[in-house]
Amino acid sequence: MGERLKGKVALVSGGATGVGGAASTLFAAEGACVAVLDINAEAAEATAQAIRNAGGDALAVVADVSQAALVDAAVGQVLQHYGRIDVLFNHAGSIVVKPFLETTEEEWDRLMAVNVKSMYLVTRAVLPGMLARGKGAIVCTSSISAVAGTPMEVLYDTTKGACHMFARAIAVEYRDRGIRCNAVCPGFIRTPHGLREVDALQKLGVDVSEAALAVAQGRICEPEEVAAAALFLVSDEASFVNGTHLFVDNGFTAV
């Protein structure tokens, strides 16, 4: 085990699988007590148990992060168990892939709730404790889709644009009170979410084949690589990194 987060309590939303699961595992390996917050109770407990089996400290917490009462109850459970939250990784999110004119109002409202409102709700629940201690580190999952539009993903791209600015605005408002907030912005990732996205785009005629990805970002990104970037941003090594967007895309958005 490392010690980059030794003595800290971290809350990871969407923390059971994919990048969130990789981050929960990595944060615990670096010494943090980790609250694995996810809508999937079985997956959250499995990840928490795996962390405990490896000698770490983890708590599974279940909530639909788009629901205020459930978020407040979940954060309250973490605070009751660990006493505080030093690190927040706002990772929970989903995707809709379809032609814009086929996007329903219900899909629009739901994805905005899951991807954007969730960051507002979880941050709102966690931030007062950080402010009371005068220190806290927050990372929000944005995406290359915040700055690079993709056909069939107008809704998803819009939500990630909001996540992008949410992280920056929180940083600006609370910098002088000891809070850092940054965004990690992955390219295409080898997770169930990421592979589902690639499959859906391919079926709709968007070229995200291995050859196309090789041109855009060299290869597909591994979830552990995004988790490592998030770890840096929440660690004290990034003490003067605030309001930034860290792209984990191997040059996708640099071209």
C-alpha positions as CSV (number, residue, x, y, z in Angstrom):
1,M,0.0,0.0,0.0
2,G,1.1,3.6,-0.7
3,E,0.5,6.6,1.5
4,R,-0.5,9.4,-0.8
5,L,-4.0,9.5,0.8
6,K,-3.0,8.2,4.2
7,G,-5.3,9.3,7.0
8,K,-7.9,10.7,4.6
9,V,-11.5,9.7,4.0
10,A,-12.6,9.6,0.3
11,L,-16.1,9.4,-1.1
12,V,-16.4,8.1,-4.7
13,S,-19.7,8.4,-6.4
14,G,-20.3,5.7,-9.0
15,G,-17.5,4.0,-7.1
16,A,-18.4,0.4,-7.7
17,T,-17.3,-0.4,-11.2
18,G,-15.4,1.0,-14.2
19,V,-13.3,4.1,-13.5
20,G,-15.1,4.6,-10.2
21,G,-14.3,1.1,-9.1
22,A,-10.6,1.6,-10.1
23,A,-10.5,4.8,-8.2
24,S,-12.0,3.3,-5.1
25,T,-9.5,0.5,-5.2
26,L,-6.5,2.9,-5.9
27,F,-7.5,5.4,-3.3
28,A,-7.8,2.7,-0.7
29,A,-4.4,1.2,-1.7
30,E,-2.9,4.7,-1.1
31,G,-4.2,4.8,2.4
32,A,-7.6,6.3,2.3
33,C,-10.8,5.1,4.0
34,V,-13.1,4.8,1.0
35,A,-16.9,5.2,0.9
36,V,-18.1,3.4,-2.3
37,L,-21.3,5.2,-3.3
38,D,-23.3,3.6,-6.0
39,I,-26.8,2.9,-7.1
40,N,-25.9,-0.8,-7.5
41,A,-25.8,-2.2,-3.9
42,E,-24.4,-5.6,-4.8
43,A,-21.5,-4.1,-6.9
44,A,-20.8,-1.4,-4.2
45,E,-20.5,-4.1,-1.5
46,A,-18.4,-6.3,-3.8
47,T,-15.9,-3.5,-4.3
48,A,-15.8,-2.5,-0.7
49,Q,-15.3,-6.1,0.3
50,A,-12.5,-6.5,-2.1
51,I,-10.8,-3.4,-0.6
52,R,-11.2,-4.9,2.9
53,N,-9.9,-8.2,1.7
54,A,-6.8,-6.4,0.5
55,G,-6.3,-4.9,3.9
56,G,-8.0,-1.5,3.2
57,D,-10.9,0.2,4.9
58,A,-14.1,0.7,2.8
59,L,-17.8,1.2,3.3
60,A,-20.5,0.5,0.7
61,V,-23.2,3.2,0.5
62,V,-26.2,3.0,-1.8
63,A,-28.1,5.9,-3.4
64,D,-29.5,7.3,-6.6
65,V,-27.2,10.3,-6.7
66,S,-29.9,12.3,-8.7
67,Q,-32.2,12.3,-5.6
68,A,-31.4,14.9,-2.9
69,A,-32.9,13.0,0.0
70,L,-31.0,9.8,-0.9
71,V,-27.7,11.7,-1.4
72,D,-28.1,13.5,2.0
73,A,-28.8,10.2,3.7
74,A,-25.9,8.5,2.1
75,V,-23.4,11.3,3.0
76,G,-24.8,11.3,6.5
77,Q,-24.1,7.5,6.7
78,V,-20.5,8.1,5.6
79,L,-20.1,11.0,8.1
80,Q,-21.5,8.8,10.9
81,H,-19.1,6.0,10.1
82,Y,-15.9,7.9,9.4
83,G,-16.5,11.3,10.9
84,R,-15.6,13.4,7.9
85,I,-14.9,13.4,4.2
86,D,-11.7,14.9,2.9
87,V,-11.8,13.8,-0.7
88,L,-14.7,13.7,-3.1
89,F,-14.6,12.1,-6.5
90,N,-17.8,13.0,-8.4
91,H,-17.7,10.2,-10.9
92,A,-21.3,8.9,-11.2
93,G,-22.7,9.3,-14.7
94,S,-24.4,7.6,-17.7
95,I,-24.8,8.1,-21.4
96,V,-27.4,8.4,-24.1
97,V,-26.3,7.7,-27.7
98,K,-28.9,8.4,-30.4
99,P,-29.8,11.0,-33.1
100,F,-30.6,14.4,-31.5
101,L,-34.1,14.5,-32.9
102,E,-34.9,11.1,-31.4
103,T,-33.8,12.2,-27.9
104,T,-36.8,12.3,-25.7
105,E,-37.5,15.0,-23.0
106,E,-37.4,12.2,-20.4
107,E,-34.0,11.1,-21.6
108,W,-32.8,14.7,-21.5
109,D,-34.1,15.3,-17.9
110,R,-32.7,11.9,-16.7
111,L,-29.2,12.3,-18.1
112,M,-29.0,15.9,-16.8
113,A,-30.1,14.6,-13.4
114,V,-27.6,11.7,-13.3
115,N,-24.6,13.5,-14.8
116,V,-25.0,17.1,-13.7
117,K,-27.5,17.4,-10.8
118,S,-25.7,14.6,-9.0
119,M,-22.5,16.7,-8.8
120,Y,-24.5,19.6,-7.4
121,L,-26.2,17.3,-4.8
122,V,-23.2,15.3,-3.7
123,T,-20.9,18.4,-3.5
124,R,-23.6,20.3,-1.6
125,A,-23.8,17.6,0.9
126,V,-20.0,17.2,1.4
127,L,-18.7,20.7,1.1
128,P,-19.9,22.1,4.4
129,G,-17.7,19.7,6.3
130,M,-14.7,20.5,4.2
131,L,-15.3,24.2,4.7
132,A,-15.5,23.7,8.5
133,R,-12.1,22.0,8.4
134,G,-10.7,24.5,6.0
135,K,-9.5,21.9,3.5
136,G,-10.9,19.6,0.9
137,A,-10.2,18.1,-2.5
138,I,-12.9,17.5,-5.1
139,V,-12.5,15.9,-8.6
140,C,-15.4,15.8,-11.1
141,T,-15.5,13.5,-14.1
142,S,-15.8,15.5,-17.3
143,S,-14.9,14.2,-20.7
144,I,-13.3,15.0,-24.0
145,S,-17.0,15.4,-24.9
146,A,-17.0,18.6,-23.0
147,V,-15.0,20.2,-25.8
148,A,-15.2,17.9,-28.7
149,G,-18.6,17.3,-30.1
150,T,-19.6,13.8,-31.2
151,P,-22.5,12.9,-33.6
152,M,-25.3,11.1,-31.8
153,E,-24.2,12.4,-28.4
154,V,-25.6,16.0,-28.2
155,L,-27.2,15.3,-24.8
156,Y,-24.2,13.6,-23.4
157,D,-21.8,16.3,-24.7
158,T,-24.0,19.0,-23.2
159,T,-24.0,17.3,-19.7
160,K,-20.2,17.0,-19.8
161,G,-19.9,20.7,-20.8
162,A,-21.8,21.5,-17.6
163,C,-19.6,19.2,-15.5
164,H,-16.6,20.9,-17.0
165,M,-17.6,24.3,-15.8
166,F,-19.1,23.1,-12.5
167,A,-15.6,22.0,-11.4
168,R,-14.0,25.3,-12.5
169,A,-16.7,27.5,-10.8
170,I,-16.5,25.6,-7.5
171,A,-12.7,26.1,-7.5
172,V,-13.1,29.8,-8.1
173,E,-15.7,30.3,-5.4
174,Y,-14.0,28.3,-2.7
175,R,-10.3,28.6,-3.4
176,D,-9.7,31.1,-0.6
177,R,-11.4,28.7,1.9
178,G,-9.1,25.8,1.3
179,I,-11.1,23.9,-1.3
180,R,-9.6,22.5,-4.5
181,C,-11.8,21.3,-7.3
182,N,-10.6,20.0,-10.6
183,A,-12.0,17.9,-13.5
184,V,-10.6,14.8,-15.1
185,C,-11.5,14.4,-18.8
186,P,-11.1,11.0,-20.2
187,G,-11.2,9.9,-23.9
188,F,-12.7,6.5,-24.8
189,I,-12.2,4.1,-22.0
190,R,-12.3,0.3,-21.7
191,T,-15.2,0.1,-19.2
192,P,-18.7,-1.3,-19.6
193,H,-19.9,2.3,-20.0
194,G,-17.2,3.1,-22.6
195,L,-17.6,-0.1,-24.6
196,R,-21.3,0.3,-24.6
197,E,-20.8,3.8,-26.0
198,V,-18.4,2.6,-28.7
199,D,-20.9,-0.2,-29.7
200,A,-23.8,2.2,-29.9
201,L,-21.9,4.7,-32.0
202,Q,-20.7,2.0,-34.4
203,K,-24.3,0.8,-34.9
204,L,-25.4,4.4,-35.7
205,G,-22.6,4.8,-38.3
206,V,-20.0,6.7,-36.4
207,D,-16.5,5.3,-37.0
208,V,-15.1,4.5,-33.6
209,S,-13.4,1.3,-34.8
210,E,-10.0,0.3,-33.4
211,A,-8.4,1.9,-36.4
212,A,-10.3,5.2,-35.8
213,L,-9.4,5.2,-32.1
214,A,-5.8,4.6,-33.0
215,V,-5.8,7.7,-35.0
216,A,-7.7,9.8,-32.4
217,Q,-6.0,8.7,-29.2
218,G,-3.5,5.9,-30.0
219,R,-5.5,3.2,-28.3
220,I,-8.4,2.8,-25.9
221,C,-7.8,4.1,-22.3
222,E,-7.7,1.8,-19.3
223,P,-9.9,2.7,-16.3
224,E,-6.8,2.6,-14.0
225,E,-5.2,5.4,-16.1
226,V,-8.1,7.7,-15.3
227,A,-8.1,6.7,-11.7
228,A,-4.4,7.5,-11.5
229,A,-5.1,11.0,-12.8
230,A,-7.9,11.5,-10.3
231,L,-5.5,10.3,-7.5
232,F,-3.0,13.0,-8.4
233,L,-5.7,15.7,-8.4
234,V,-7.0,14.8,-4.9
235,S,-3.5,14.2,-3.4
236,D,-1.5,16.9,-1.7
237,E,1.0,16.7,-4.6
238,A,-1.6,18.8,-6.5
239,S,-1.8,21.4,-3.7
240,F,-1.5,24.2,-6.2
241,V,-3.7,22.6,-8.9
242,N,-7.1,24.1,-8.8
243,G,-9.8,24.7,-11.4
244,T,-8.0,22.7,-14.0
245,H,-9.2,20.2,-16.6
246,L,-6.8,17.3,-16.8
247,F,-7.4,15.5,-20.1
248,V,-6.6,11.8,-20.1
249,D,-6.9,11.2,-23.8
250,N,-3.4,10.7,-25.2
251,G,-3.6,13.8,-27.4
252,F,-7.2,13.4,-28.7
253,T,-8.1,17.0,-27.9
254,A,-4.7,18.3,-28.7
255,V,-4.9,17.6,-32.4
